[in-house]
């Protein structure tokens, strides 16, 4: 860039002095710099194309669902819970048509509210029919759960990629006939926040974005960890998971206040004993933390 800047200045100066040889030399330097820029961009695009091809050709990974995995959208397509997730999937697709949403963050106010189960069911729902490419990403490096849900403990993943030990294609799994991809958390690390704040996370986002239509991030809980703030900056939208009898109103309010308000698209009640639309969903509106009930008003 400094070469181009110098060339422009020399060209302008020599136009006034009438030294055409100097002007031509500066123009040649500009043309050479432009060719170099185009060559670098071509190489960058070729590398990304190869990566997308690598994702598409990943071999299927055999999934062994945990007996405790509550993945109704995979194991019981006709049950009421699956139908509710289908409804959420429809709302998400409609919302995606109105605004740019690709990176969807799934979080909760505290552990144990079922965010990982919700994230996995949503990934299966959005991938149904094969119309959209969906990646389920385990962003909880402190207490990862997704690999265990699919019986894939021990696989390398996000941690190894952020440490520069493996390539993106080596860290992503194509889950059997489930129709979506998984990026597990990988090995446990002692400093997950420092790892997430590295430049390699931005590079990972840049590499994964062009290939997938949806990237569902299973984030750590909002309270009291700071990891979620990193994922918030990367996400386009946030869905907060709550659980009746466990999520206290004060915790929910603090969690909502800690999230980036414009990105919060709704709150999903997990584990409701009733299956009606009125009791199953809550939604969030405005800048203040308010939780309201109503039919078909989440998202």
Buried (B, 14 or more C-beta within 10 A) or exposed (E): EEEBEEBBEBBEEBEEEEEEEBBEBBBEBBEEBEEEEEEEEEEEEEEBEEBBEBBEEBEEBEBEBEEEBBBBBBEEEEEEBBEBBBBBBEBBBEBBEEEEBBBBBBBBBBBEBBBBBBBBBBBBBBBBEEEBBBBBBBBBBBBBBBBBBBBBEEBBBBBBBBBEEBEBBBBBBBBEEBBBBBBBBBBEBEEBBEBBBBEBBEEBBEBBBEBBBBBBBBBBBBBEBEBBBBBBEBBBBBBBBBBEEBBEEEBBBBBBEBBEEEBBBBBBBBBBEEEEBEBBBBBBEEEEBEBEEEEEBBB
